[in-house]
Amino acid sequence: MLTTEATTLAVDGVGVQFEGVIALEGVSLCLQRGEIVGLIGPNGAGKTTLMNVFSGFQRPRSGRVLLRGGDVTRIGPARLARQGVARTFQGARVFPRLTVLENVTVGALGVGVGPRAARREAWRLLDLFGLAERADQLAGGLPHGGERLLGIARALASRPDFLLLDEPAAGMNASEGEELVRRIVQIRDQTGCGVLVVEHDMHLIMALSERIHVLDYGKTLAEGDRDVVRADPAVIRAYFGDEEVPDRAAG
């Protein structure tokens, strides 16, 4: 049964169609504050669509979105952000003509934080992500990995209870990915926010996630702790082909 406690963000039986094509069908997923959940599946499984439903960018045709037990299905992304739901996108979506500091400051201003407090929060987050030395640089000049980190910092500037990360490690090398895992765990530990991560890097997702939800053709294929999901024959066939994830991915 779906949990609708005051510390959860959840979707309950959501369905989405695009011109007759079923993108999601009857999907339920609950994210608790303080946990890190991985959302995986083959290309076209519906992962980004589900992230869009969670964050108000896509209204489901059926089912509900629940925040702290209340129905927020018809609430848009700006209002959801003010209520504690932040997300990043597959593309970093930085403001290239603003400085790195201004990009993060905007994230705080957008949810009603005052200018001075927003700037202080921006500096704190730049320190956390190792971007303080680039504070006065135009964001458009950052390397790809820096843009990804900046996008996460800007999302965190809104002080979310729930952080949704859509392929945060895209374009990063192995060492950058390992550092990203460390930072995401640090974020969870320091803020207590719940983190939902969509990622194709299976070593990263297995190292990071305490629980994993698998989509396939818009439906839930499996869910549970990482060791159970990794050993599920249906997941191996749908996502990994005939090969199991190497043991070192358990991290």
ZADO-1210 file (C-alpha; in nm, 4 decimals, padded with zeros to 6 digits):
<atoms>
<atom x="00.0000" y="00.0000" z="00.0000" code="MET" pos="1"/>
<atom x="00.1312" y="00.3458" z="-00.0926" code="LEU" pos="2"/>
<atom x="00.2690" y="00.5470" z="00.1985" code="THR" pos="3"/>
<atom x="00.1415" y="00.9049" z="00.2230" code="THR" pos="4"/>
<atom x="00.3222" y="01.0238" z="00.5343" code="GLU" pos="5"/>
<atom x="00.4196" y="01.3851" z="00.5980" code="ALA" pos="6"/>
<atom x="00.7790" y="01.3052" z="00.4956" code="THR" pos="7"/>
<atom x="00.7065" y="01.1651" z="00.1496" code="THR" pos="8"/>
<atom x="00.6739" y="01.2620" z="-00.2152" code="LEU" pos="9"/>
<atom x="00.4825" y="00.9989" z="-00.4093" code="ALA" pos="10"/>
<atom x="00.3057" y="00.9115" z="-00.7310" code="VAL" pos="11"/>
<atom x="00.0083" y="00.6795" z="-00.7029" code="ASP" pos="12"/>
<atom x="-00.1016" y="00.4796" z="-01.0069" code="GLY" pos="13"/>
<atom x="-00.0032" y="00.7486" z="-01.2564" code="VAL" pos="14"/>
<atom x="-00.0603" y="00.7106" z="-01.6293" code="GLY" pos="15"/>
<atom x="00.0588" y="00.9340" z="-01.9140" code="VAL" pos="16"/>
<atom x="-00.0173" y="00.9101" z="-02.2866" code="GLN" pos="17"/>
<atom x="00.1237" y="01.1090" z="-02.5767" code="PHE" pos="18"/>
<atom x="-00.0976" y="01.0968" z="-02.8873" code="GLU" pos="19"/>
<atom x="-00.2146" y="00.7471" z="-02.7998" code="GLY" pos="20"/>
<atom x="00.1293" y="00.6182" z="-02.7026" code="VAL" pos="21"/>
<atom x="00.1401" y="00.4954" z="-02.3428" code="ILE" pos="22"/>
<atom x="00.4398" y="00.6508" z="-02.1655" code="ALA" pos="23"/>
<atom x="00.3434" y="00.5467" z="-01.8122" code="LEU" pos="24"/>
<atom x="00.0789" y="00.3049" z="-01.6929" code="GLU" pos="25"/>
<atom x="-00.0201" y="00.2547" z="-01.3297" code="GLY" pos="26"/>
<atom x="00.3150" y="00.3545" z="-01.1802" code="VAL" pos="27"/>
<atom x="00.3453" y="00.4097" z="-00.8044" code="SER" pos="28"/>
<atom x="00.6654" y="00.5229" z="-00.6350" code="LEU" pos="29"/>
<atom x="00.7222" y="00.6756" z="-00.2918" code="CYS" pos="30"/>
<atom x="01.0290" y="00.8814" z="-00.1978" code="LEU" pos="31"/>
<atom x="01.0972" y="00.9380" z="00.1712" code="GLN" pos="32"/>
<atom x="01.2990" y="01.2251" z="00.3098" code="ARG" pos="33"/>
<atom x="01.6506" y="01.1082" z="00.3916" code="GLY" pos="34"/>
<atom x="01.6701" y="00.8260" z="00.1357" code="GLU" pos="35"/>
<atom x="01.8325" y="00.7949" z="-00.2057" code="ILE" pos="36"/>
<atom x="01.6315" y="00.6046" z="-00.4671" code="VAL" pos="37"/>
<atom x="01.7553" y="00.5101" z="-00.8130" code="GLY" pos="38"/>
<atom x="01.5145" y="00.5119" z="-01.1076" code="LEU" pos="39"/>
<atom x="01.6391" y="00.2975" z="-01.3960" code="ILE" pos="40"/>
<atom x="01.5159" y="00.1312" z="-01.7122" code="GLY" pos="41"/>
<atom x="01.5928" y="00.0933" z="-02.0833" code="PRO" pos="42"/>
<atom x="01.5743" y="00.3932" z="-02.3161" code="ASN" pos="43"/>
<atom x="01.2131" y="00.4969" z="-02.3621" code="GLY" pos="44"/>
<atom x="01.0988" y="00.3253" z="-02.0419" code="ALA" pos="45"/>
<atom x="00.9349" y="00.6441" z="-01.9103" code="GLY" pos="46"/>
<atom x="01.1948" y="00.7626" z="-01.6582" code="LYS" pos="47"/>
<atom x="01.2069" y="01.1286" z="-01.7572" code="THR" pos="48"/>
<atom x="00.8296" y="01.1359" z="-01.8024" code="THR" pos="49"/>
<atom x="00.7935" y="01.0142" z="-01.4449" code="LEU" pos="50"/>
<atom x="01.0357" y="01.2818" z="-01.3246" code="MET" pos="51"/>
<atom x="00.8266" y="01.5393" z="-01.5082" code="ASN" pos="52"/>
<atom x="00.5124" y="01.4125" z="-01.3349" code="VAL" pos="53"/>
<atom x="00.6808" y="01.4289" z="-00.9948" code="PHE" pos="54"/>
<atom x="00.7940" y="01.7884" z="-01.0513" code="SER" pos="55"/>
<atom x="00.4767" y="01.9280" z="-01.2108" code="GLY" pos="56"/>
<atom x="00.6062" y="01.9599" z="-01.5674" code="PHE" pos="57"/>
<atom x="00.3735" y="01.6829" z="-01.6888" code="GLN" pos="58"/>
<atom x="00.0190" y="01.6349" z="-01.5651" code="ARG" pos="59"/>
<atom x="-00.0763" y="01.2663" z="-01.5578" code="PRO" pos="60"/>
<atom x="-00.3859" y="01.1442" z="-01.7359" code="ARG" pos="61"/>
<atom x="-00.4633" y="00.9191" z="-01.4394" code="SER" pos="62"/>
<atom x="-00.3411" y="00.8721" z="-01.0853" code="GLY" pos="63"/>
<atom x="-00.2181" y="01.1224" z="-00.8293" code="ARG" pos="64"/>
<atom x="00.0931" y="01.3068" z="-00.7133" code="VAL" pos="65"/>
<atom x="00.1124" y="01.3342" z="-00.3349" code="LEU" pos="66"/>
<atom x="00.3361" y="01.5677" z="-00.1353" code="LEU" pos="67"/>
<atom x="00.3375" y="01.5190" z="00.2425" code="ARG" pos="68"/>
<atom x="00.0100" y="01.3322" z="00.2046" code="GLY" pos="69"/>
<atom x="-00.1647" y="01.6104" z="00.0103" code="GLY" pos="70"/>
<atom x="-00.2770" y="01.5876" z="-00.3524" code="ASP" pos="71"/>
<atom x="-00.0600" y="01.8162" z="-00.5713" code="VAL" pos="72"/>
<atom x="-00.1439" y="01.6561" z="-00.9069" code="THR" pos="73"/>
<atom x="-00.2658" y="01.9814" z="-01.0588" code="ARG" pos="74"/>
<atom x="00.0078" y="02.2043" z="-00.9153" code="ILE" pos="75"/>
<atom x="00.2697" y="02.3425" z="-01.1551" code="GLY" pos="76"/>
<atom x="00.6486" y="02.3277" z="-01.1193" code="PRO" pos="77"/>
<atom x="00.7026" y="02.6794" z="-00.9810" code="ALA" pos="78"/>
<atom x="00.4604" y="02.6263" z="-00.6965" code="ARG" pos="79"/>
<atom x="00.5946" y="02.2772" z="-00.6275" code="LEU" pos="80"/>
<atom x="00.9461" y="02.4231" z="-00.6074" code="ALA" pos="81"/>
<atom x="00.8274" y="02.6654" z="-00.3405" code="ARG" pos="82"/>
<atom x="00.6785" y="02.3670" z="-00.1555" code="GLN" pos="83"/>
<atom x="01.0096" y="02.1821" z="-00.1518" code="GLY" pos="84"/>
<atom x="01.0397" y="01.9838" z="-00.4770" code="VAL" pos="85"/>
<atom x="01.3464" y="02.0669" z="-00.6901" code="ALA" pos="86"/>
<atom x="01.4844" y="01.8977" z="-00.9988" code="ARG" pos="87"/>
<atom x="01.7608" y="01.9060" z="-01.2542" code="THR" pos="88"/>
<atom x="01.7348" y="01.8126" z="-01.6210" code="PHE" pos="89"/>
<atom x="01.9273" y="01.5952" z="-01.8670" code="GLN" pos="90"/>
<atom x="02.0738" y="01.9158" z="-02.0098" code="GLY" pos="91"/>
<atom x="02.2382" y="02.1358" z="-01.7454" code="ALA" pos="92"/>
<atom x="02.0216" y="02.4391" z="-01.8440" code="ARG" pos="93"/>
<atom x="02.2501" y="02.6986" z="-01.6891" code="VAL" pos="94"/>
<atom x="02.2045" y="03.0675" z="-01.7598" code="PHE" pos="95"/>
<atom x="02.5182" y="03.1116" z="-01.9734" code="PRO" pos="96"/>
<atom x="02.5324" y="03.4922" z="-01.9544" code="ARG" pos="97"/>
<atom x="02.5047" y="03.4999" z="-01.5756" code="LEU" pos="98"/>
<atom x="02.7986" y="03.4255" z="-01.3506" code="THR" pos="99"/>
<atom x="02.8255" y="03.0991" z="-01.1623" code="VAL" pos="100"/>
<atom x="02.7361" y="03.2832" z="-00.8396" code="LEU" pos="101"/>
<atom x="02.4357" y="03.4533" z="-01.0010" code="GLU" pos="102"/>
<atom x="02.3062" y="03.1209" z="-01.1341" code="ASN" pos="103"/>
<atom x="02.2873" y="02.9730" z="-00.7858" code="VAL" pos="104"/>
<atom x="02.1559" y="03.2940" z="-00.6308" code="THR" pos="105"/>
<atom x="01.8655" y="03.2879" z="-00.8774" code="VAL" pos="106"/>
<atom x="01.7684" y="02.9451" z="-00.7491" code="GLY" pos="107"/>
<atom x="01.7184" y="03.0831" z="-00.3993" code="ALA" pos="108"/>
<atom x="01.5505" y="03.4051" z="-00.5117" code="LEU" pos="109"/>
<atom x="01.2998" y="03.2021" z="-00.7129" code="GLY" pos="110"/>
<atom x="01.1482" y="03.0529" z="-00.3971" code="VAL" pos="111"/>
<atom x="01.1284" y="03.3809" z="-00.2068" code="GLY" pos="112"/>
<atom x="01.4612" y="03.3924" z="-00.0228" code="VAL" pos="113"/>
<atom x="01.5788" y="03.7510" z="00.0320" code="GLY" pos="114"/>
<atom x="01.8738" y="03.8840" z="-00.1738" code="PRO" pos="115"/>
<atom x="02.1339" y="03.8775" z="00.1053" code="ARG" pos="116"/>
<atom x="02.0333" y="03.5343" z="00.2312" code="ALA" pos="117"/>
<atom x="02.0206" y="03.4047" z="-00.1269" code="ALA" pos="118"/>
<atom x="02.3754" y="03.5225" z="-00.1916" code="ARG" pos="119"/>
<atom x="02.5009" y="03.3655" z="00.1321" code="ARG" pos="120"/>
<atom x="02.3326" y="03.0361" z="00.0399" code="GLU" pos="121"/>
<atom x="02.4847" y="03.0529" z="-00.3073" code="ALA" pos="122"/>
<atom x="02.8354" y="03.0943" z="-00.1657" code="TRP" pos="123"/>
<atom x="02.7795" y="02.8006" z="00.0714" code="ARG" pos="124"/>
<atom x="02.6722" y="02.5759" z="-00.2137" code="LEU" pos="125"/>
<atom x="02.9577" y="02.6848" z="-00.4389" code="LEU" pos="126"/>
<atom x="03.1977" y="02.5882" z="-00.1602" code="ASP" pos="127"/>
<atom x="03.0231" y="02.2522" z="-00.1239" code="LEU" pos="128"/>
<atom x="03.0559" y="02.1761" z="-00.4953" code="PHE" pos="129"/>
<atom x="03.4074" y="02.3106" z="-00.5389" code="GLY" pos="130"/>
<atom x="03.2911" y="02.5949" z="-00.7611" code="LEU" pos="131"/>
<atom x="03.3733" y="02.8943" z="-00.5383" code="ALA" pos="132"/>
<atom x="03.6865" y="02.9812" z="-00.7345" code="GLU" pos="133"/>
<atom x="03.4704" y="03.0106" z="-01.0468" code="ARG" pos="134"/>
<atom x="03.2031" y="03.2284" z="-00.8828" code="ALA" pos="135"/>
<atom x="03.2661" y="03.5309" z="-01.1062" code="ASP" pos="136"/>
<atom x="03.3039" y="03.3281" z="-01.4270" code="GLN" pos="137"/>
<atom x="03.0215" y="03.3244" z="-01.6794" code="LEU" pos="138"/>
<atom x="02.8399" y="02.9932" z="-01.6478" code="ALA" pos="139"/>
<atom x="02.8551" y="02.9383" z="-02.0233" code="GLY" pos="140"/>
<atom x="03.2318" y="02.8956" z="-01.9940" code="GLY" pos="141"/>
<atom x="03.2201" y="02.6042" z="-01.7509" code="LEU" pos="142"/>
<atom x="03.3280" y="02.2569" z="-01.8626" code="PRO" pos="143"/>
<atom x="03.0482" y="02.0040" z="-01.8956" code="HIS" pos="144"/>
<atom x="03.1066" y="01.8492" z="-01.5535" code="GLY" pos="145"/>
<atom x="03.1037" y="02.1934" z="-01.3939" code="GLY" pos="146"/>
<atom x="02.7718" y="02.2728" z="-01.5599" code="GLU" pos="147"/>
<atom x="02.6194" y="01.9558" z="-01.4144" code="ARG" pos="148"/>
<atom x="02.7378" y="02.0472" z="-01.0648" code="LEU" pos="149"/>
<atom x="02.6123" y="02.4027" z="-01.1072" code="LEU" pos="150"/>
<atom x="02.2686" y="02.2731" z="-01.2022" code="GLY" pos="151"/>
<atom x="02.2530" y="02.0659" z="-00.8836" code="ILE" pos="152"/>
<atom x="02.3751" y="02.3591" z="-00.6723" code="ALA" pos="153"/>
<atom x="02.1070" y="02.5838" z="-00.8196" code="ARG" pos="154"/>
<atom x="01.8377" y="02.3253" z="-00.7441" code="ALA" pos="155"/>
<atom x="01.9619" y="02.2971" z="-00.3862" code="LEU" pos="156"/>
<atom x="01.9486" y="02.6746" z="-00.3458" code="ALA" pos="157"/>
<atom x="01.5702" y="02.6407" z="-00.3269" code="SER" pos="158"/>
<atom x="01.6206" y="02.4419" z="-00.0027" code="ARG" pos="159"/>
<atom x="01.4211" y="02.1388" z="-00.1184" code="PRO" pos="160"/>
<atom x="01.2898" y="01.8517" z="00.0884" code="ASP" pos="161"/>
<atom x="01.3000" y="01.6389" z="-00.2280" code="PHE" pos="162"/>
<atom x="01.5667" y="01.6594" z="-00.4990" code="LEU" pos="163"/>
<atom x="01.5099" y="01.4937" z="-00.8385" code="LEU" pos="164"/>
<atom x="01.8253" y="01.4417" z="-01.0459" code="LEU" pos="165"/>
<atom x="01.7883" y="01.3497" z="-01.4141" code="ASP" pos="166"/>
<atom x="02.1135" y="01.1906" z="-01.5367" code="GLU" pos="167"/>
<atom x="02.3450" y="01.4017" z="-01.3176" code="PRO" pos="168"/>
<atom x="02.6579" y="01.2107" z="-01.4261" code="ALA" pos="169"/>
<atom x="02.6004" y="01.2401" z="-01.8030" code="ALA" pos="170"/>
<atom x="02.9287" y="01.3245" z="-01.9730" code="GLY" pos="171"/>
<atom x="03.1377" y="01.2772" z="-01.6579" code="MET" pos="172"/>
<atom x="03.4382" y="01.0472" z="-01.6431" code="ASN" pos="173"/>
<atom x="03.4747" y="00.7723" z="-01.3801" code="ALA" pos="174"/>
<atom x="03.6549" y="00.9859" z="-01.1214" code="SER" pos="175"/>
<atom x="03.4046" y="01.2696" z="-01.1623" code="GLU" pos="176"/>
<atom x="03.1229" y="01.0188" z="-01.1196" code="GLY" pos="177"/>
<atom x="03.2754" y="00.8874" z="-00.7961" code="GLU" pos="178"/>
<atom x="03.3046" y="01.2422" z="-00.6655" code="GLU" pos="179"/>
<atom x="02.9430" y="01.3070" z="-00.7601" code="LEU" pos="180"/>
<atom x="02.8318" y="01.0036" z="-00.5567" code="VAL" pos="181"/>
<atom x="03.0190" y="01.1414" z="-00.2555" code="ARG" pos="182"/>
<atom x="02.8593" y="01.4834" z="-00.2944" code="ARG" pos="183"/>
<atom x="02.5048" y="01.3487" z="-00.3340" code="ILE" pos="184"/>
<atom x="02.5423" y="01.1393" z="-00.0181" code="VAL" pos="185"/>
<atom x="02.6821" y="01.4464" z="00.1576" code="GLN" pos="186"/>
<atom x="02.3811" y="01.6499" z="00.0450" code="ILE" pos="187"/>
<atom x="02.1434" y="01.3896" z="00.1825" code="ARG" pos="188"/>
<atom x="02.3323" y="01.3658" z="00.5105" code="ASP" pos="189"/>
<atom x="02.3510" y="01.7429" z="00.5610" code="GLN" pos="190"/>
<atom x="02.0004" y="01.8409" z="00.4512" code="THR" pos="191"/>
<atom x="01.7935" y="01.5281" z="00.5124" code="GLY" pos="192"/>
<atom x="01.6308" y="01.5648" z="00.1717" code="CYS" pos="193"/>
<atom x="01.5073" y="01.2677" z="-00.0273" code="GLY" pos="194"/>
<atom x="01.6917" y="01.2165" z="-00.3574" code="VAL" pos="195"/>
<atom x="01.5529" y="01.0442" z="-00.6669" code="LEU" pos="196"/>
<atom x="01.8196" y="00.9754" z="-00.9309" code="VAL" pos="197"/>
<atom x="01.7728" y="00.8762" z="-01.2951" code="VAL" pos="198"/>
<atom x="02.1044" y="00.7527" z="-01.4318" code="GLU" pos="199"/>
<atom x="02.2353" y="00.5205" z="-01.7053" code="HIS" pos="200"/>
<atom x="02.5695" y="00.4646" z="-01.5298" code="ASP" pos="201"/>
<atom x="02.4867" y="00.1428" z="-01.3466" code="MET" pos="202"/>
<atom x="02.8038" y="00.1420" z="-01.1372" code="HIS" pos="203"/>
<atom x="02.7064" y="00.4853" z="-01.0081" code="LEU" pos="204"/>
<atom x="02.3408" y="00.3985" z="-00.9476" code="ILE" pos="205"/>
<atom x="02.4294" y="00.0808" z="-00.7589" code="MET" pos="206"/>
<atom x="02.6888" y="00.2605" z="-00.5477" code="ALA" pos="207"/>
<atom x="02.4537" y="00.5467" z="-00.4668" code="LEU" pos="208"/>
<atom x="02.1045" y="00.4047" z="-00.4251" code="SER" pos="209"/>
<atom x="01.9635" y="00.2337" z="-00.1195" code="GLU" pos="210"/>
<atom x="01.6518" y="00.1361" z="-00.3128" code="ARG" pos="211"/>
<atom x="01.5932" y="00.1015" z="-00.6875" code="ILE" pos="212"/>
<atom x="01.2770" y="00.1282" z="-00.8986" code="HIS" pos="213"/>
<atom x="01.2880" y="-00.0214" z="-01.2488" code="VAL" pos="214"/>
<atom x="01.0614" y="00.0881" z="-01.5350" code="LEU" pos="215"/>
<atom x="01.0106" y="-00.0965" z="-01.8622" code="ASP" pos="216"/>
<atom x="00.7652" y="00.0117" z="-02.1327" code="TYR" pos="217"/>
<atom x="00.6100" y="00.2592" z="-01.8893" code="GLY" pos="218"/>
<atom x="00.5337" y="00.0015" z="-01.6203" code="LYS" pos="219"/>
<atom x="00.7063" y="-00.0937" z="-01.2975" code="THR" pos="220"/>
<atom x="00.9203" y="-00.3999" z="-01.3636" code="LEU" pos="221"/>
<atom x="01.0806" y="-00.4327" z="-01.0212" code="ALA" pos="222"/>
<atom x="01.1577" y="-00.2386" z="-00.7046" code="GLU" pos="223"/>
<atom x="01.3500" y="-00.3021" z="-00.3878" code="GLY" pos="224"/>
<atom x="01.7012" y="-00.2807" z="-00.2437" code="ASP" pos="225"/>
<atom x="01.9841" y="-00.2812" z="-00.4946" code="ARG" pos="226"/>
<atom x="02.0978" y="-00.6392" z="-00.4380" code="ASP" pos="227"/>
<atom x="01.7466" y="-00.7756" z="-00.4916" code="VAL" pos="228"/>
<atom x="01.6942" y="-00.5681" z="-00.8064" code="VAL" pos="229"/>
<atom x="02.0353" y="-00.6548" z="-00.9485" code="ARG" pos="230"/>
<atom x="01.9586" y="-01.0258" z="-00.9159" code="ALA" pos="231"/>
<atom x="01.6057" y="-01.0075" z="-01.0593" code="ASP" pos="232"/>
<atom x="01.5965" y="-01.2149" z="-01.3833" code="PRO" pos="233"/>
<atom x="01.3392" y="-00.9824" z="-01.5421" code="ALA" pos="234"/>
<atom x="01.5623" y="-00.6805" z="-01.4792" code="VAL" pos="235"/>
<atom x="01.8669" y="-00.8599" z="-01.6172" code="ILE" pos="236"/>
<atom x="01.6787" y="-00.9472" z="-01.9357" code="ARG" pos="237"/>
<atom x="01.5208" y="-00.6039" z="-01.9847" code="ALA" pos="238"/>
<atom x="01.8045" y="-00.3787" z="-01.8814" code="TYR" pos="239"/>
<atom x="02.1327" y="-00.5658" z="-01.8673" code="PHE" pos="240"/>
<atom x="02.0751" y="-00.8167" z="-02.1448" code="GLY" pos="241"/>
<atom x="02.2267" y="-01.1549" z="-02.0556" code="ASP" pos="242"/>
<atom x="02.4993" y="-01.0153" z="-01.8298" code="GLU" pos="243"/>
<atom x="02.4719" y="-00.9396" z="-01.4602" code="GLU" pos="244"/>
<atom x="02.6092" y="-00.6181" z="-01.3135" code="VAL" pos="245"/>
<atom x="02.9624" y="-00.6790" z="-01.1855" code="PRO" pos="246"/>
<atom x="02.9944" y="-00.7222" z="-00.8089" code="ASP" pos="247"/>
<atom x="03.2043" y="-00.4070" z="-00.7764" code="ARG" pos="248"/>
<atom x="02.8977" y="-00.2058" z="-00.8764" code="ALA" pos="249"/>
<atom x="02.7481" y="-00.2717" z="-00.5329" code="ALA" pos="250"/>
<atom x="03.0039" y="-00.0234" z="-00.3931" code="GLY" pos="251"/>
</atoms>
